[in-house]
Amino acid sequence: MNRFDLSGKRAFVTGAGSGLGQAIAIALAEAGADIACFDLPGAQGQGETSAAIAVAGREALVLGGDVTDPASIEAAFDRAERAFGDIDIAVNSAGIANVGAAETMPQAQFLRMMDINLNGLFWSCQVEGRRMLARGRGAILNMASICGSTAIPGLEQVHYDATKAAVIRLTKSLAAEWAGRGVRVNCLSPGFMATPMNSRPEVAENVRTFAGMTPMKRMGLPHEVGGPAVFLSSDAASYCTGVDLNIDGGFLSI
């Protein structure tokens, strides 16, 4: 079981102020890691995340910034390493979701989704990867979605789906590029999870419908992403890179 232990590790988590990013930050702390929590300045959930990390007996560092600005990520990562030492684990969970019919979607809506969910994730990987490659070790975990592998009827989110498909492919490409240099890159693809993102009024009815279609007949709970995140971040997954791990109650099996 010691292979799953993250004691003495340091993690940098984007989107740590809410939803799955928050759940993963807490899970990594419960497994023994100190956590640098990165989110938009003033993100309300950051206090809740850092308090839960303290309850787990680990250190939390709250960092503000914007994943669409590489300099902002770099400054936050620098601050995390000054506070904790070398970062061992990076989790890229910052992202947005919204809906819109493909045939009428404004350019600004499409480009903003790309800028945050795809470009921002790549800038994060780039900053994290440079530091880890220089040391010859590290684990990066990206947040994708089952919507990157399948279209969900009734959800008009072509822009969101496109970003998540790209995240899966980006993860695999980075994994192949960096595998021989000591850095593992994997991603998680959650299904329908009980997070604030999936309680938005415009998708609430659809979410209930497709949760009912899930073989386990329910939505996932945020903490249920924590265990897989700990696994892929730990030495227990030392031969795993380029993995897209579905956490979907069996949805993609139907």
LOFIBA-629590 format. One record per residue (C-alpha): residue in three letters; x, y, z. Coordinates in nm, 2 decimals. Layout:
// residues N
   residu        X        Y        Z
      ALA        X        Y        Z
...
This chain:
// residues 254
   residu        X        Y        Z
      MET     0.00     0.00     0.00
      ASN     0.30     0.23     0.04
      ARG     0.30     0.27    -0.34
      PHE    -0.02     0.48    -0.31
      ASP     0.13     0.70    -0.03
      LEU     0.20     1.06    -0.13
      SER     0.37     1.16     0.19
      GLY     0.65     1.41     0.12
      LYS     0.51     1.49    -0.23
      ARG     0.40     1.84    -0.34
      ALA     0.12     1.90    -0.59
      PHE     0.01     2.19    -0.80
      VAL    -0.37     2.18    -0.87
      THR    -0.54     2.42    -1.11
      GLY    -0.92     2.48    -1.06
      ALA    -0.87     2.38    -0.70
      GLY    -1.15     2.62    -0.58
      SER    -1.45     2.41    -0.68
      GLY    -1.58     2.09    -0.83
      LEU    -1.35     1.81    -0.92
      GLY    -1.03     2.02    -0.89
      GLN    -1.13     2.08    -0.52
      ALA    -1.21     1.71    -0.47
      ILE    -0.88     1.60    -0.62
      ALA    -0.68     1.85    -0.42
      ILE    -0.83     1.72    -0.10
      ALA    -0.78     1.36    -0.20
      LEU    -0.41     1.42    -0.27
      ALA    -0.37     1.59     0.07
      GLU    -0.54     1.29     0.24
      ALA    -0.29     1.07     0.07
      GLY    -0.01     1.28     0.22
      ALA     0.08     1.56    -0.03
      ASP     0.11     1.93     0.03
      ILE    -0.11     2.12    -0.22
      ALA    -0.06     2.45    -0.41
      CYS    -0.42     2.55    -0.49
      PHE    -0.44     2.76    -0.81
      ASP    -0.76     2.93    -0.93
      LEU    -0.89     3.26    -1.04
      PRO    -0.81     3.54    -0.79
      GLY    -1.08     3.55    -0.52
      ALA    -1.23     3.21    -0.61
      GLN    -1.47     3.15    -0.32
      GLY    -1.41     2.79    -0.28
      GLN    -1.03     2.83    -0.22
      GLY    -1.09     2.88     0.15
      GLU    -1.29     2.56     0.17
      THR    -1.03     2.37    -0.01
      SER    -0.74     2.49     0.20
      ALA    -0.94     2.42     0.52
      ALA    -1.00     2.06     0.42
      ILE    -0.63     2.02     0.34
      ALA    -0.55     2.15     0.68
      VAL    -0.79     1.90     0.84
      ALA    -0.60     1.63     0.65
      GLY    -0.28     1.75     0.82
      ARG    -0.11     1.89     0.51
      GLU    -0.01     2.24     0.40
      ALA    -0.21     2.44     0.15
      LEU    -0.09     2.74    -0.05
      VAL    -0.36     2.95    -0.21
      LEU    -0.26     3.10    -0.55
      GLY    -0.45     3.33    -0.78
      GLY    -0.41     3.34    -1.15
      ASP    -0.55     3.27    -1.50
      VAL    -0.47     2.96    -1.70
      THR    -0.51     3.16    -2.02
      ASP    -0.20     3.36    -1.93
      PRO     0.12     3.15    -1.93
      ALA     0.31     3.41    -1.73
      SER     0.04     3.39    -1.46
      ILE     0.08     3.01    -1.44
      GLU     0.46     3.04    -1.43
      ALA     0.45     3.30    -1.15
      ALA     0.22     3.08    -0.94
      PHE     0.43     2.77    -1.01
      ASP     0.75     2.96    -0.90
      ARG     0.58     3.07    -0.58
      ALA     0.47     2.71    -0.51
      GLU     0.82     2.58    -0.55
      ARG     0.96     2.85    -0.33
      ALA     0.72     2.76    -0.06
      PHE     0.73     2.38    -0.09
      GLY     1.03     2.28    -0.29
      ASP     1.01     2.08    -0.62
      ILE     0.66     2.01    -0.74
      ASP     0.61     1.63    -0.80
      ILE     0.25     1.62    -0.92
      ALA     0.05     1.86    -1.13
      VAL    -0.33     1.84    -1.18
      ASN    -0.49     2.05    -1.45
      SER    -0.86     2.08    -1.37
      ALA    -0.94     2.44    -1.45
      GLY    -1.22     2.46    -1.71
      ILE    -1.56     2.59    -1.80
      ALA    -1.88     2.45    -1.95
      ASN    -2.17     2.60    -2.13
      VAL    -2.42     2.51    -2.40
      GLY    -2.51     2.65    -2.74
      ALA    -2.65     2.53    -3.08
      ALA    -2.36     2.47    -3.32
      GLU    -2.53     2.65    -3.61
      THR    -2.57     2.97    -3.41
      MET    -2.28     2.97    -3.17
      PRO    -2.10     3.30    -3.16
      GLN    -1.73     3.30    -3.24
      ALA    -1.65     3.45    -2.90
      GLN    -1.82     3.17    -2.71
      PHE    -1.64     2.90    -2.91
      LEU    -1.30     3.07    -2.88
      ARG    -1.33     3.13    -2.50
      MET    -1.40     2.76    -2.45
      MET    -1.09     2.67    -2.65
      ASP    -0.88     2.93    -2.47
      ILE    -0.96     2.80    -2.12
      ASN    -1.02     2.43    -2.16
      LEU    -0.76     2.35    -2.42
      ASN    -0.51     2.63    -2.46
      GLY    -0.50     2.70    -2.08
      LEU    -0.45     2.33    -2.01
      PHE    -0.16     2.32    -2.26
      TRP     0.01     2.63    -2.11
      SER    -0.02     2.46    -1.77
      CYS     0.14     2.14    -1.90
      GLN     0.41     2.34    -2.06
      VAL     0.51     2.53    -1.75
      GLU     0.48     2.21    -1.53
      GLY     0.66     1.99    -1.79
      ARG     0.96     2.22    -1.83
      ARG     1.03     2.20    -1.46
      MET     0.97     1.83    -1.43
      LEU     1.17     1.75    -1.74
      ALA     1.47     1.94    -1.60
      ARG     1.46     1.71    -1.30
      GLY     1.38     1.39    -1.49
      ARG     1.07     1.31    -1.28
      GLY     0.71     1.41    -1.23
      ALA     0.34     1.32    -1.29
      ILE     0.09     1.54    -1.47
      LEU    -0.28     1.46    -1.46
      ASN    -0.53     1.64    -1.70
      MET    -0.90     1.67    -1.67
      ALA    -1.09     1.54    -1.98
      SER    -1.44     1.40    -1.99
      ILE    -1.64     1.11    -2.14
      CYS    -1.77     1.39    -2.37
      GLY    -1.43     1.38    -2.54
      SER    -1.50     1.02    -2.65
      THR    -1.87     1.03    -2.72
      ALA    -2.14     1.28    -2.81
      ILE    -2.43     1.29    -2.56
      PRO    -2.77     1.33    -2.73
      GLY    -2.95     1.64    -2.62
      LEU    -2.65     1.83    -2.50
      GLU    -2.56     2.11    -2.74
      GLN    -2.20     2.15    -2.65
      VAL    -1.99     2.09    -2.96
      HIS    -1.73     2.34    -2.84
      TYR    -1.69     2.17    -2.50
      ASP    -1.68     1.82    -2.65
      ALA    -1.41     1.93    -2.89
      THR    -1.19     2.07    -2.61
      LYS    -1.22     1.74    -2.42
      ALA    -1.14     1.53    -2.72
      ALA    -0.83     1.75    -2.78
      VAL    -0.73     1.71    -2.41
      ILE    -0.73     1.33    -2.44
      ARG    -0.52     1.35    -2.76
      LEU    -0.29     1.61    -2.62
      THR    -0.23     1.40    -2.31
      LYS    -0.14     1.10    -2.51
      SER     0.09     1.30    -2.73
      LEU     0.27     1.46    -2.44
      ALA     0.30     1.12    -2.27
      ALA     0.47     0.97    -2.58
      GLU     0.70     1.28    -2.61
      TRP     0.81     1.28    -2.24
      ALA     0.79     0.91    -2.15
      GLY     1.17     0.86    -2.19
      ARG     1.25     1.17    -1.98
      GLY     1.08     1.07    -1.66
      VAL     0.75     1.26    -1.68
      ARG     0.42     1.07    -1.69
      VAL     0.11     1.24    -1.84
      ASN    -0.24     1.09    -1.79
      CYS    -0.59     1.21    -1.79
      LEU    -0.92     1.14    -1.62
      SER    -1.25     1.13    -1.81
      PRO    -1.54     1.17    -1.56
      GLY    -1.90     1.10    -1.66
      PHE    -2.19     1.28    -1.50
      MET    -2.07     1.41    -1.17
      ALA    -2.27     1.59    -0.90
      THR    -2.07     1.91    -0.92
      PRO    -2.17     2.28    -0.95
      MET    -2.09     2.26    -1.33
      ASN    -2.36     2.00    -1.37
      SER    -2.62     2.18    -1.16
      ARG    -2.65     2.46    -1.42
      PRO    -3.02     2.51    -1.50
      GLU    -2.97     2.47    -1.88
      VAL    -2.83     2.12    -1.84
      ALA    -3.00     2.00    -1.51
      GLU    -3.28     1.80    -1.68
      ASN    -3.04     1.64    -1.93
      VAL    -2.80     1.54    -1.66
      ARG    -3.08     1.37    -1.47
      THR    -3.19     1.19    -1.78
      PHE    -2.84     1.06    -1.87
      ALA    -2.76     0.98    -1.51
      GLY    -3.06     0.74    -1.53
      MET    -2.90     0.59    -1.85
      THR    -2.58     0.52    -1.66
      PRO    -2.55     0.15    -1.57
      MET    -2.49     0.24    -1.20
      LYS    -2.81     0.45    -1.22
      ARG    -2.67     0.76    -1.05
      MET    -2.44     1.05    -1.08
      GLY    -2.09     1.02    -0.95
      LEU    -1.98     1.21    -0.64
      PRO    -1.68     1.44    -0.66
      HIS    -1.48     1.24    -0.41
      GLU    -1.51     0.93    -0.64
      VAL    -1.26     1.10    -0.88
      GLY    -1.01     1.14    -0.59
      GLY    -0.91     0.78    -0.57
      PRO    -0.82     0.75    -0.94
      ALA    -0.64     1.08    -0.92
      VAL    -0.43     0.95    -0.63
      PHE    -0.35     0.63    -0.81
      LEU    -0.23     0.80    -1.13
      SER    -0.03     1.05    -0.93
      SER     0.14     0.78    -0.72
      ASP     0.42     0.53    -0.76
      ALA     0.15     0.26    -0.79
      ALA     0.10     0.39    -1.15
      SER     0.47     0.41    -1.23
      TYR     0.43     0.23    -1.56
      CYS     0.11     0.42    -1.66
      THR     0.14     0.70    -1.90
      GLY    -0.09     0.82    -2.18
      VAL    -0.39     0.67    -1.99
      ASP    -0.74     0.81    -2.03
      LEU    -0.92     0.67    -1.73
      ASN    -1.30     0.67    -1.75
      ILE    -1.48     0.74    -1.42
      ASP    -1.84     0.72    -1.55
      GLY    -2.04     0.45    -1.37
      GLY    -2.01     0.23    -1.69
      PHE    -2.16     0.49    -1.92
      LEU    -1.91     0.42    -2.20
      SER    -1.98     0.05    -2.17
      ILE    -2.33     0.08    -2.31
